[in-house]
Amino acid sequence: MIPVAEALADTVGVNRACATLALPRSAVYRARQPQRAKPAPPRPTPARALSEGEKSVVRETLNSERFQDSAPREVYATLLDDAALSVLGADDVSNSARKPGDS
């Protein structure tokens, strides 16, 4: 459909060609853009990111019997009250709640 719209656009313009073919103009303009050759490079690991060992300790704590029915933020608050957390932030606990690939 895009090649037909391109051919028609040469004579009547993109707006009218797309309206006639019931095709969004954005589709024609997107088709004109060159395709990306390679995916974006992976993001670097933040300096403050938890190590794999720390992540596993957090996961074990979150999956323990004591906290099995609690949200990560509740666990964080409870552990703060118990003075068991000193370095980890609430976001660290929430982000470590699931392993990559968990749904």
N, CA, C and O atoms as a GROMACS GRO file, in nm:
protein
  412
    1MET      N    1   0.082  -0.119   0.000
    1MET     CA    2   0.000   0.000   0.000
    1MET      C    3   0.087   0.126   0.000
    1MET      O    4   0.049   0.228  -0.058
    2ILE      N    5   0.202   0.119   0.065
    2ILE     CA    6   0.293   0.234   0.073
    2ILE      C    7   0.345   0.271  -0.066
    2ILE      O    8   0.346   0.390  -0.099
    3PRO      N    9   0.388   0.175  -0.149
    3PRO     CA   10   0.435   0.214  -0.283
    3PRO      C   11   0.326   0.282  -0.365
    3PRO      O   12   0.354   0.375  -0.442
    4VAL      N   13   0.203   0.237  -0.350
    4VAL     CA   14   0.092   0.300  -0.422
    4VAL      C   15   0.074   0.444  -0.372
    4VAL      O   16   0.056   0.535  -0.452
    5ALA      N   17   0.081   0.463  -0.242
    5ALA     CA   18   0.068   0.597  -0.185
    5ALA      C   19   0.181   0.686  -0.230
    5ALA      O   20   0.160   0.804  -0.259
    6GLU      N   21   0.303   0.633  -0.237
    6GLU     CA   22   0.418   0.711  -0.283
    6GLU      C   23   0.399   0.753  -0.428
    6GLU      O   24   0.426   0.868  -0.464
    7ALA      N   25   0.354   0.661  -0.511
    7ALA     CA   26   0.333   0.694  -0.653
    7ALA      C   27   0.224   0.799  -0.669
    7ALA      O   28   0.239   0.892  -0.748
    8LEU      N   29   0.117   0.785  -0.595
    8LEU     CA   30   0.007   0.881  -0.602
    8LEU      C   31   0.048   1.016  -0.543
    8LEU      O   32   0.002   1.121  -0.588
    9ALA      N   33   0.134   1.013  -0.442
    9ALA     CA   34   0.178   1.136  -0.377
    9ALA      C   35   0.260   1.223  -0.470
    9ALA      O   36   0.264   1.345  -0.454
   10ASP      N   37   0.326   1.162  -0.568
   10ASP     CA   38   0.404   1.240  -0.664
   10ASP      C   39   0.315   1.332  -0.747
   10ASP      O   40   0.360   1.437  -0.792
   11THR      N   41   0.190   1.293  -0.767
   11THR     CA   42   0.101   1.374  -0.851
   11THR      C   43   0.005   1.461  -0.769
   11THR      O   44  -0.021   1.575  -0.806
   12VAL      N   45  -0.049   1.407  -0.658
   12VAL     CA   46  -0.151   1.483  -0.584
   12VAL      C   47  -0.106   1.527  -0.445
   12VAL      O   48  -0.177   1.601  -0.378
   13GLY      N   49   0.008   1.482  -0.402
   13GLY     CA   50   0.057   1.517  -0.268
   13GLY      C   51   0.028   1.406  -0.168
   13GLY      O   52  -0.064   1.326  -0.186
   14VAL      N   53   0.108   1.404  -0.063
   14VAL     CA   54   0.099   1.298   0.036
   14VAL      C   55  -0.034   1.304   0.111
   14VAL      O   56  -0.098   1.201   0.134
   15ASN      N   57  -0.076   1.423   0.148
   15ASN     CA   58  -0.200   1.437   0.225
   15ASN      C   59  -0.319   1.379   0.150
   15ASN      O   60  -0.395   1.299   0.205
   16ARG      N   61  -0.336   1.421   0.026
   16ARG     CA   62  -0.450   1.374  -0.053
   16ARG      C   63  -0.437   1.226  -0.087
   16ARG      O   64  -0.537   1.154  -0.087
   17ALA      N   65  -0.316   1.180  -0.117
   17ALA     CA   66  -0.295   1.038  -0.149
   17ALA      C   67  -0.331   0.950  -0.030
   17ALA      O   68  -0.397   0.847  -0.046
   18CYS      N   69  -0.289   0.991   0.088
   18CYS     CA   70  -0.320   0.912   0.207
   18CYS      C   71  -0.469   0.916   0.240
   18CYS      O   72  -0.527   0.816   0.281
   19ALA      N   73  -0.530   1.031   0.222
   19ALA     CA   74  -0.674   1.040   0.248
   19ALA      C   75  -0.752   0.951   0.152
   19ALA      O   76  -0.848   0.886   0.192
   20THR      N   77  -0.710   0.947   0.027
   20THR     CA   78  -0.778   0.864  -0.073
   20THR      C   79  -0.763   0.716  -0.042
   20THR      O   80  -0.857   0.638  -0.060
   21LEU      N   81  -0.646   0.678   0.004
   21LEU     CA   82  -0.620   0.536   0.032
   21LEU      C   83  -0.653   0.495   0.175
   21LEU      O   84  -0.634   0.380   0.212
   22ALA      N   85  -0.702   0.590   0.256
   22ALA     CA   86  -0.732   0.566   0.398
   22ALA      C   87  -0.608   0.511   0.469
   22ALA      O   88  -0.615   0.412   0.542
   23LEU      N   89  -0.497   0.577   0.446
   23LEU     CA   90  -0.369   0.538   0.501
   23LEU      C   91  -0.314   0.654   0.583
   23LEU      O   92  -0.317   0.767   0.536
   24PRO      N   93  -0.266   0.629   0.703
   24PRO     CA   94  -0.210   0.739   0.782
   24PRO      C   95  -0.084   0.796   0.715
   24PRO      O   96   0.000   0.720   0.666
   25ARG      N   97  -0.072   0.927   0.715
   25ARG     CA   98   0.046   0.990   0.656
   25ARG      C   99   0.173   0.944   0.726
   25ARG      O  100   0.278   0.932   0.664
   26SER      N  101   0.162   0.918   0.856
   26SER     CA  102   0.280   0.877   0.931
   26SER      C  103   0.340   0.748   0.875
   26SER      O  104   0.461   0.728   0.881
   27ALA      N  105   0.256   0.660   0.821
   27ALA     CA  106   0.306   0.535   0.763
   27ALA      C  107   0.393   0.563   0.641
   27ALA      O  108   0.495   0.497   0.620
   28VAL      N  109   0.353   0.660   0.560
   28VAL     CA  110   0.430   0.696   0.441
   28VAL      C  111   0.563   0.758   0.483
   28VAL      O  112   0.668   0.723   0.430
   29TYR      N  113   0.557   0.851   0.578
   29TYR     CA  114   0.680   0.917   0.622
   29TYR      C  115   0.774   0.818   0.692
   29TYR      O  116   0.895   0.828   0.677
   30ARG      N  117   0.718   0.725   0.769
   30ARG     CA  118   0.800   0.625   0.837
   30ARG      C  119   0.870   0.535   0.736
   30ARG      O  120   0.985   0.497   0.756
   31ALA      N  121   0.801   0.500   0.628
   31ALA     CA  122   0.859   0.415   0.525
   31ALA      C  123   0.973   0.485   0.453
   31ALA      O  124   1.061   0.419   0.398
   32ARG      N  125   0.972   0.617   0.452
   32ARG     CA  126   1.079   0.694   0.386
   32ARG      C  127   1.206   0.697   0.470
   32ARG      O  128   1.314   0.722   0.415
   33GLN      N  129   1.197   0.675   0.599
   33GLN     CA  130   1.313   0.681   0.687
   33GLN      C  131   1.399   0.556   0.668
   33GLN      O  132   1.346   0.447   0.650
   34PRO      N  133   1.531   0.573   0.672
   34PRO     CA  134   1.616   0.454   0.661
   34PRO      C  135   1.600   0.365   0.785
   34PRO      O  136   1.579   0.414   0.896
   35GLN      N  137   1.610   0.236   0.764
   35GLN     CA  138   1.597   0.140   0.874
   35GLN      C  139   1.722   0.145   0.960
   35GLN      O  140   1.832   0.165   0.910
   36ARG      N  141   1.704   0.126   1.089
   36ARG     CA  142   1.818   0.122   1.180
   36ARG      C  143   1.900  -0.002   1.152
   36ARG      O  144   1.847  -0.113   1.143
   37ALA      N  145   2.029   0.017   1.140
   37ALA     CA  146   2.118  -0.094   1.107
   37ALA      C  147   2.142  -0.186   1.226
   37ALA      O  148   2.150  -0.308   1.209
   38LYS      N  149   2.154  -0.130   1.346
   38LYS     CA  150   2.182  -0.212   1.462
   38LYS      C  151   2.105  -0.158   1.583
   38LYS      O  152   2.070  -0.040   1.587
   39PRO      N  153   2.079  -0.245   1.679
   39PRO     CA  154   2.007  -0.199   1.798
   39PRO      C  155   2.096  -0.107   1.882
   39PRO      O  156   2.218  -0.105   1.868
   40ALA      N  157   2.033  -0.032   1.967
   40ALA     CA  158   2.106   0.058   2.055
   40ALA      C  159   2.197  -0.023   2.148
   40ALA      O  160   2.162  -0.135   2.186
   41PRO      N  161   2.311   0.032   2.183
   41PRO     CA  162   2.400  -0.041   2.273
   41PRO      C  163   2.336  -0.056   2.411
   41PRO      O  164   2.254   0.027   2.450
   42PRO      N  165   2.373  -0.161   2.484
   42PRO     CA  166   2.313  -0.180   2.617
   42PRO      C  167   2.355  -0.068   2.711
   42PRO      O  168   2.464  -0.012   2.702
   43ARG      N  169   2.265  -0.037   2.802
   43ARG     CA  170   2.292   0.069   2.899
   43ARG      C  171   2.398   0.023   2.997
   43ARG      O  172   2.402  -0.094   3.035
   44PRO      N  173   2.486   0.114   3.039
   44PRO     CA  174   2.586   0.076   3.138
   44PRO      C  175   2.522   0.052   3.274
   44PRO      O  176   2.417   0.109   3.306
   45THR      N  177   2.585  -0.031   3.354
   45THR     CA  178   2.536  -0.059   3.488
   45THR      C  179   2.563   0.062   3.577
   45THR      O  180   2.676   0.110   3.581
   46PRO      N  181   2.462   0.112   3.649
   46PRO     CA  182   2.485   0.226   3.738
   46PRO      C  183   2.588   0.193   3.846
   46PRO      O  184   2.601   0.078   3.887
   47ALA      N  185   2.659   0.294   3.890
   47ALA     CA  186   2.764   0.274   3.990
   47ALA      C  187   2.708   0.224   4.123
   47ALA      O  188   2.775   0.151   4.195
   48ARG      N  189   2.585   0.263   4.155
   48ARG     CA  190   2.526   0.225   4.283
   48ARG      C  191   2.442   0.098   4.274
   48ARG      O  192   2.371   0.064   4.369
   49ALA      N  193   2.449   0.027   4.162
   49ALA     CA  194   2.368  -0.094   4.146
   49ALA      C  195   2.414  -0.202   4.244
   49ALA      O  196   2.532  -0.211   4.279
   50LEU      N  197   2.319  -0.284   4.286
   50LEU     CA  198   2.350  -0.394   4.376
   50LEU      C  199   2.428  -0.502   4.302
   50LEU      O  200   2.403  -0.527   4.184
   51SER      N  201   2.520  -0.564   4.370
   51SER     CA  202   2.591  -0.677   4.311
   51SER      C  203   2.496  -0.798   4.308
   51SER      O  204   2.390  -0.796   4.370
   52GLU      N  205   2.536  -0.902   4.236
   52GLU     CA  206   2.452  -1.021   4.227
   52GLU      C  207   2.432  -1.084   4.365
   52GLU      O  208   2.324  -1.134   4.395
   53GLY      N  209   2.537  -1.082   4.447
   53GLY     CA  210   2.525  -1.137   4.583
   53GLY      C  211   2.425  -1.060   4.666
   53GLY      O  212   2.344  -1.119   4.738
   54GLU      N  213   2.431  -0.927   4.657
   54GLU     CA  214   2.336  -0.843   4.732
   54GLU      C  215   2.193  -0.866   4.683
   54GLU      O  216   2.100  -0.872   4.763
   55LYS      N  217   2.178  -0.877   4.551
   55LYS     CA  218   2.045  -0.902   4.495
   55LYS      C  219   1.989  -1.035   4.546
   55LYS      O  220   1.870  -1.045   4.577
   56SER      N  221   2.074  -1.137   4.553
   56SER     CA  222   2.024  -1.267   4.598
   56SER      C  223   1.985  -1.262   4.745
   56SER      O  224   1.889  -1.328   4.786
   57VAL      N  225   2.058  -1.185   4.827
   57VAL     CA  226   2.022  -1.170   4.969
   57VAL      C  227   1.886  -1.100   4.980
   57VAL      O  228   1.802  -1.140   5.060
   58VAL      N  229   1.866  -0.997   4.900
   58VAL     CA  230   1.738  -0.925   4.903
   58VAL      C  231   1.626  -1.018   4.860
   58VAL      O  232   1.520  -1.021   4.923
   59ARG      N  233   1.648  -1.096   4.751
   59ARG     CA  234   1.545  -1.189   4.704
   59ARG      C  235   1.512  -1.294   4.809
   59ARG      O  236   1.396  -1.326   4.831
   60GLU      N  237   1.615  -1.346   4.874
   60GLU     CA  238   1.592  -1.446   4.979
   60GLU      C  239   1.510  -1.386   5.094
   60GLU      O  240   1.421  -1.451   5.148
   61THR      N  241   1.541  -1.262   5.131
   61THR     CA  242   1.466  -1.196   5.237
   61THR      C  243   1.322  -1.174   5.197
   61THR      O  244   1.230  -1.201   5.274
   62LEU      N  245   1.301  -1.126   5.075
   62LEU     CA  246   1.164  -1.100   5.028
   62LEU      C  247   1.084  -1.228   5.015
   62LEU      O  248   0.962  -1.228   5.035
   63ASN      N  249   1.151  -1.338   4.981
   63ASN     CA  250   1.081  -1.465   4.964
   63ASN      C  251   1.075  -1.548   5.091
   63ASN      O  252   1.022  -1.659   5.090
   64SER      N  253   1.129  -1.494   5.200
   64SER     CA  254   1.126  -1.569   5.326
   64SER      C  255   0.982  -1.581   5.376
   64SER      O  256   0.894  -1.505   5.336
   65GLU      N  257   0.962  -1.676   5.465
   65GLU     CA  258   0.828  -1.700   5.518
   65GLU      C  259   0.772  -1.577   5.588
   65GLU      O  260   0.652  -1.550   5.582
   66ARG      N  261   0.858  -1.502   5.655
   66ARG     CA  262   0.814  -1.384   5.730
   66ARG      C  263   0.751  -1.279   5.638
   66ARG      O  264   0.656  -1.212   5.678
   67PHE      N  265   0.802  -1.265   5.517
   67PHE     CA  266   0.757  -1.158   5.429
   67PHE      C  267   0.685  -1.207   5.304
   67PHE      O  268   0.668  -1.131   5.210
   68GLN      N  269   0.643  -1.331   5.302
   68GLN     CA  270   0.587  -1.388   5.180
   68GLN      C  271   0.460  -1.317   5.131
   68GLN      O  272   0.432  -1.319   5.011
   69ASP      N  273   0.383  -1.255   5.220
   69ASP     CA  274   0.261  -1.187   5.180
   69ASP      C  275   0.273  -1.035   5.188
   69ASP      O  276   0.172  -0.965   5.196
   70SER      N  277   0.395  -0.983   5.185
   70SER     CA  278   0.417  -0.839   5.199
   70SER      C  279   0.472  -0.781   5.070
   70SER      O  280   0.543  -0.847   4.994
   71ALA      N  281   0.437  -0.656   5.046
   71ALA     CA  282   0.492  -0.583   4.932
   71ALA      C  283   0.636  -0.542   4.966
   71ALA      O  284   0.670  -0.528   5.084
   72PRO      N  285   0.721  -0.523   4.864
   72PRO     CA  286   0.860  -0.486   4.891
   72PRO      C  287   0.874  -0.360   4.978
   72PRO      O  288   0.964  -0.355   5.062
   73ARG      N  289   0.789  -0.262   4.959
   73ARG     CA  290   0.798  -0.141   5.041
   73ARG      C  291   0.762  -0.170   5.188
   73ARG      O  292   0.820  -0.110   5.279
   74GLU      N  293   0.669  -0.259   5.210
   74GLU     CA  294   0.635  -0.298   5.348
   74GLU      C  295   0.753  -0.370   5.413
   74GLU      O  296   0.782  -0.347   5.531
   75VAL      N  297   0.819  -0.456   5.337
   75VAL     CA  298   0.936  -0.526   5.389
   75VAL      C  299   1.044  -0.426   5.426
   75VAL      O  300   1.106  -0.436   5.531
   76TYR      N  301   1.066  -0.330   5.338
   76TYR     CA  302   1.167  -0.227   5.362
   76TYR      C  303   1.136  -0.152   5.492
   76TYR      O  304   1.224  -0.131   5.575
   77ALA      N  305   1.010  -0.110   5.508
   77ALA     CA  306   0.971  -0.037   5.629
   77ALA      C  307   0.988  -0.123   5.754
   77ALA      O  308   1.037  -0.074   5.856
   78THR      N  309   0.951  -0.249   5.746
   78THR     CA  310   0.965  -0.339   5.860
   78THR      C  311   1.112  -0.357   5.897
   78THR      O  312   1.148  -0.352   6.015
   79LEU      N  313   1.195  -0.378   5.797
   79LEU     CA  314   1.337  -0.398   5.824
   79LEU      C  315   1.403  -0.270   5.877
   79LEU      O  316   1.498  -0.277   5.955
   80LEU      N  317   1.354  -0.154   5.834
   80LEU     CA  318   1.405  -0.029   5.890
   80LEU      C  319   1.370  -0.019   6.038
   80LEU      O  320   1.452   0.024   6.119
   81ASP      N  321   1.247  -0.058   6.072
   81ASP     CA  322   1.205  -0.057   6.212
   81ASP      C  323   1.290  -0.154   6.294
   81ASP      O  324   1.320  -0.127   6.411
   82ASP      N  325   1.328  -0.266   6.235
   82ASP     CA  326   1.410  -0.365   6.303
   82ASP      C  327   1.558  -0.328   6.300
   82ASP      O  328   1.640  -0.399   6.359
   83ALA      N  329   1.595  -0.219   6.234
   83ALA     CA  330   1.734  -0.174   6.216
   83ALA      C  331   1.817  -0.278   6.143
   83ALA      O  332   1.937  -0.290   6.167
   84ALA      N  333   1.753  -0.353   6.053
   84ALA     CA  334   1.825  -0.455   5.978
   84ALA      C  335   1.879  -0.400   5.846
   84ALA      O  336   1.968  -0.461   5.787
   85LEU      N  337   1.826  -0.289   5.800
   85LEU     CA  338   1.872  -0.230   5.674
   85LEU      C  339   1.952  -0.105   5.704
   85LEU      O  340   1.908  -0.019   5.781
   86SER      N  341   2.066  -0.095   5.646
   86SER     CA  342   2.143   0.027   5.664
   86SER      C  343   2.188   0.085   5.532
   86SER      O  344   2.204   0.206   5.521
   87VAL      N  345   2.209   0.002   5.431
   87VAL     CA  346   2.263   0.049   5.305
   87VAL      C  347   2.159   0.054   5.194
   87VAL      O  348   2.159   0.146   5.113
   88LEU      N  349   2.070  -0.043   5.191
   88LEU     CA  350   1.976  -0.054   5.081
   88LEU      C  351   1.866   0.051   5.090
   88LEU      O  352   1.823   0.088   5.199
   89GLY      N  353   1.822   0.098   4.974
   89GLY     CA  354   1.710   0.189   4.967
   89GLY      C  355   1.584   0.113   4.928
   89GLY      O  356   1.592  -0.003   4.888
   90ALA      N  357   1.470   0.178   4.941
   90ALA     CA  358   1.343   0.114   4.907
   90ALA      C  359   1.339   0.073   4.760
   90ALA      O  360   1.282  -0.030   4.727
   91ASP      N  361   1.399   0.154   4.673
   91ASP     CA  362   1.400   0.119   4.531
   91ASP      C  363   1.486  -0.004   4.504
   91ASP      O  364   1.453  -0.085   4.417
   92ASP      N  365   1.595  -0.018   4.579
   92ASP     CA  366   1.678  -0.137   4.564
   92ASP      C  367   1.600  -0.262   4.598
   92ASP      O  368   1.610  -0.363   4.529
   93VAL      N  369   1.521  -0.254   4.705
   93VAL     CA  370   1.441  -0.369   4.748
   93VAL      C  371   1.335  -0.399   4.643
   93VAL      O  372   1.315  -0.515   4.607
   94SER      N  373   1.266  -0.296   4.594
   94SER     CA  374   1.161  -0.317   4.495
   94SER      C  375   1.218  -0.372   4.365
   94SER      O  376   1.159  -0.463   4.306
   95ASN      N  377   1.331  -0.319   4.320
   95ASN     CA  378   1.390  -0.363   4.194
   95ASN      C  379   1.447  -0.504   4.204
   95ASN      O  380   1.456  -0.574   4.103
   96SER      N  381   1.484  -0.545   4.322
   96SER     CA  382   1.541  -0.679   4.339
   96SER      C  383   1.434  -0.782   4.371
   96SER      O  384   1.466  -0.900   4.387
   97ALA      N  385   1.310  -0.740   4.381
   97ALA     CA  386   1.204  -0.832   4.419
   97ALA      C  387   1.188  -0.944   4.320
   97ALA      O  388   1.151  -1.055   4.358
   98ARG      N  389   1.215  -0.917   4.194
   98ARG     CA  390   1.199  -1.019   4.092
   98ARG      C  391   1.330  -1.039   4.020
   98ARG      O  392   1.407  -0.945   3.998
   99LYS      N  393   1.355  -1.164   3.985
   99LYS     CA  394   1.470  -1.195   3.903
   99LYS      C  395   1.436  -1.158   3.759
   99LYS      O  396   1.318  -1.155   3.724
  100PRO      N  397   1.535  -1.128   3.674
  100PRO     CA  398   1.505  -1.106   3.533
  100PRO      C  399   1.439  -1.230   3.476
  100PRO      O  400   1.485  -1.342   3.499
  101GLY      N  401   1.334  -1.211   3.403
  101GLY     CA  402   1.260  -1.322   3.344
  101GLY      C  403   1.138  -1.363   3.424
  101GLY      O  404   1.053  -1.435   3.373
  102ASP      N  405   1.128  -1.317   3.551
  102ASP     CA  406   1.007  -1.346   3.628
  102ASP      C  407   0.893  -1.261   3.572
  102ASP      O  408   0.916  -1.151   3.521
  103SER      N  409   0.774  -1.313   3.582
  103SER     CA  410   0.660  -1.233   3.535
  103SER      C  411   0.563  -1.208   3.646
  103SER      O  412   0.461  -1.142   3.625
   0.00000   0.00000   0.00000
